[in-house]
């Protein structure tokens, strides 16, 4: 198969779909890889390294989209990229379609085969292609929140860990999944007071066994969230419903009653966010203020640590990329029910139930298109 890797064009997005080692894996199995010039240069992955791995460097994204049978990206295709997709072409990337009707409509129109990293399931449960970026974003959420609590960044001027004689700050983490657990690891290290909320009692029990009296675990209800948020200096939103829009757990009313200069970090913003007041921001302009509360809602947080993120992502994605390239999309999806869960849009049909339900499309099961 001819596999194409375009340079990412989203604001401050420096990750790249395939690393040179991933290219080597594909080429060693008889596939061809074309990579856009300077696709990874911002993170030290130079064209010469791609050539050494067996790739061919081409000048433009237009050539990549025109020639490749499979496009491997990181972020969702931007409008100009959607327009270059063609019927039957495989698109393998993050999509996050539920809160994005315009992208969904463009992918349906393209009749491409669109496989989303974030809905591919794992043999042991979970979402293994989303997990590495959730790990990065969870860890980053604490350092982003700590930075924006500084007065010069719009916050109240608080040091999370405090100092002797001065109480530490209070971090509230909503959701104890991959994002929340990684945020928790960093939060405990700051010396702050930490509260984590989740509906999974067994997960809270596990965290309590690990962290003991260094954290407070709270069963998540509307009342519990309100009580915690109003007492918090920093709130991390890390709640995910796979493939669907994130639930709005923190209301505008709660935000209006929070401490002035508090910070909220909405890690769920790719799926629409879990704060009523959230809207997506970029690394170039990462925050806005609502009712005196600083909102950090960058939709590609891991892009800020793009080199680490790229290698972590490739570790998770290369196996399925090899299967798609070697078998073709139909056979690969027939053979692997977990990969099949990644099929969101295919040949003009919406094939992921949560996306179809959220955006008002007819749901067409993936199996019906694999004959």
N, C-alpha and C positions, 0 to 999 in steps of 0.2 A: 504494500500500500504506500502511496505517496502522502506523507504527513507534513503539514505546514504549521509553522510557529510564527505568528505575527508579533510585532512589538506592541505592548499594551499602551493604550492611548488615554485611559481614564486619568483624571487629575492626580498627579503625584503617585502614579502606579508604576513601580519599577520592577515588580516581580516578572517572571517569564515562565511560559507554560512548560518548557522542557529545559533541563540543565544539560550540559555536555555529557555527563554520565548516562542520562536517560536517552539522549540521542544515540549513544554508543549501543545501548541495549536494543534499540529498534533496528539500527543498521546491522548489528550482528545477526539478527533474525531475518535479514533479507529485505528490509523496508528501506525506502528512501525518505530523507528528511530535508525539507527546505526551511531555512530560518531567515527572517528578515534582518537586514543589516542593523547592527547595534541593538538587537533585541534585549540582550542581557548586559550590555556594556556598563550601565549605571551601577551594577552590583558586582562588577569585576568578572563577569562571564563574557570573555572577549570572542570576537568572530573567529580568531585563530584557534581558540579552544574548540569551538563548534566544528570547524573544518577538520581539526585533528580527530574529532570523534566520528567524522564521516558525513557531516551535514554539508549542504550546498547553501551558500549565502546568496540571497536575492535582495534587490534594492527596495522593493515596495510591498506594502500590504496587499495591493491590488493583485500582484502576481501570486502571492501566497493563496489568496482566496480563489483566484481563477484556476490554479493548477491542482491544489491539494484535494485529496479525497477525504481527509480528516483534518480539521482545524483543532489544535490544542492551545487553549488560552488559560488565563487565570480568572479575570473578571468577565462579567457579562458583556456581550458585544454591544458596542455603542451604535447609534442609528446608522452611521455610515458603514459599519461592519455588517450589520444585519442586512443592509441593502445588497451586499456582495455575496451573501450566502445563496446557494442554489439547491434545487430539489435533489434529495438523496445524499447531500454532503453531510458528513458527520461533524457536529460541533460538540466538543468535549471540554467543559469549563464550569465554573460557578455561574448560575443563572439567577436564582432568587426571584422567581417570577410572580409569586402571589401578590406582592405590593407594587408590581410594575406592569400595568396593562399595556402600555405602549410597546415595551419590549416583547411581551407575549404575542401581541398582534403582529408584530414584524416577523417573529419566528414562525408563527402559523402561516403567514403569507409566503415565507421563503420556501416552505415544504422541506426544510432541512431536518436532519435527525439530531435532535438536541438533547444531550445527556448531561445532567446537572450533577456536579460533584456532591452537592449538599444533600441529595436525597438517596444516594447509593448506600445501601445498608451493609452491615458486616456479619460475618458468621457468628460472632459472639454477641450480636446486638449492637446498637449504636449506629453512628454515622462516621465511618472511619476516614472518609475523605474530607469531611468537615472538621473532624476532631483536631488535626494539627493547627489549623488556622484559629479554631476556638481556643486552643491552648495558648497560642501567641496573643490573641486579643484579650483573653482573660488576664494574662500576666501584664500586658500593656495597660489594661484599664486602671490598675492601681497607680502606675507611674504617671499616666495621663491625668488622673484625678488629683494626685498629690501636687503635680505641677500647677494645675489650674486652681488649686486652693490658695496659691500665692496671690498676694494683693495685686501685683503687677499684671496678673493674668485674669483679673476680675473676681477672684475668690475673696474669702473673708480674711486671709492672711494667717492661715493655720498650718502648723507643722504636725503631720499626722501622729508622729511618735511622741510628741510633747518633749519636755525636758524635765529633769528633777525639779519638783515643786510645781509643775504645771501639768494639768491633766492632758492625756493624749486625745486625739480626735476619735470619732466614731464612724466606722465604715459599715454600711449595710449592703449585703449582697443578696439579690433576689434571684433565686435559682441555684441549685447545687449540682448542675450538670458539669460538662467539661469546662465551660466558661467560668462558672461559679467556683469550681474546685481550684482552678488555676489562679483565679483572682484571690481566693482564700489563702493559697500558699504565699502569695506576695503580701497580702494584707497583714497576715500574722507577723511577717518579717519586719513590718514597719514599726511594730510596737503599739499600733492603734488598738482601740477596743473594736471587736469585730462581731457582727451579728449576721448569720446566714439563714435565709428562709427558703423552705421548699415544702411541697406536698408529699414527698416520699419520705416517710418516717424511717424506713430502713436506711436510706441514704444519710439522713441526719444522724442516725445511730452510728453509722460508720465514721462520719466526720467527728463525732463526739469522742469515739474511741481513739482517733488519731490525735486530736488537738486538745481534748479534755477541757480544762477551765480557761484555756487561752481564747476560746470562742464561745458565743452563745448560739445555740440552734433553736429555731422557732418554726413551728408548723405554720405554713402559709395560708392565711385567710385574708379577706379584705381588711378586716379590723387590724390584724397583726401587721400587715404591710403599712397601713396608715400610721400606726403607732411607731413603727421602726423608722419610717421615712421622716416623720416630723422630728425625731430625735437625732437624725443623722447629720454628719458633716459631708460625707461622700456616699452616694448611692450608686451601686453597680447593677445594671439591668441585664441579666443573662438568661432570659427564659426563651425557649425554643419549642415550637410545634413543627415537626419536620415538614418542610415544603409549604407550610401554611403561613398566613400572616401572624405575627407575634401578638399575643393578647395584651391589651392595654391595662396593665396592672396598677400603674400609678396615675391617678387622675389629675386633671388641671387644678382641682380644688386642693389636693394634697400639695402640689407644687407651690401654690400660692401661699400656703401656710408653713412651708419649710423655712429654715434659717436663711437669712439673707447672706449671700456669699457662699452658700453650700454649692456643691457640684454634683451633677448626675452624669454618669457615663452610660450611654445606651448601646451596649454591644449587640443588641438584637436589631439594630437599625437596618441591616440588610434585608430583614424580613418585615420592615415597617416600624419596628421599635416597640418597646413596652411601656413608654411614657406617653401620656396623651399629648404632651407638648413637643414631642420630638419631631424633627425633620432632618434629613440627611445633610451632612456637611462634608467638607474635604480637608485634607491636610493643609491646604493653603489658607483656609479660613475655618478652623475646626470647631469654634464655639459660637453660641449665641446665648442671650440672657432672657429668661422669662420670669417675671415677678421676683427679680433679684437673685434667681438661681442660675448658675452657669451650666449650660447643656453642652456636653461633648458628644457629638453624634457622627463621628467620621465613619463613612460606610466601608472603607477599606483599611481599617486600623493596621492589619499586619503588613500593609504596604510600606509603613514607616520603617520597618526592620526587614526590608525586602530580601536581603540575601538569606538570612535565617529562614524566613518564610518560604522562599522558593525551594530550598533544599528539603524542608520539612514537608511541603506539599508534594514534591516529586516522589518522595518516599512512599506516599500514600496513593498517588495516581498512576504510577508507571505500570503496575500490574494490569490494570484494566485497559490502559492504552495499548499494551502489547496484545491483549486478547482481542480488542476491537480491530487492530491492524492485521492481525494474523488470521482471524476468522471471518472478518466482516461483521457489521453490526447485528444482522439478524441472527447468525449462528452464535455470536458472543452473548447476545441477550437470551437466546433460548437456553444456552448451556448454564447460565449464571443468573439465578433469581435475584441475587443481591444487586448485580449490575443492572438488571431489568428495572429495578426500582428507581434508577437514575433517569430513565427515559421520561422526559417532561412534555416535549412536543415532537411529533413525528409525522412527516408527510402531510402537514396541514391540520393535524388533529392534536388536541390536548390529551395527553396520556397519563397525567398525574392527577389523582382525584382532588387533592386539596387545592391545586391551582385552578382546576376546572370549576370547583364549587365557589371559590373566592371570587373569580373573575367572570362567572356566568357562561362558561363554555360547556358544551356537551362533553362528558367524560367518555373517552374511548380507551378501554383497557389495552395495555401494550400487547398482550398476548394476541389480540385480534389482528395486529399488523405484522405478526412474525411468521405467518404461514409461508 
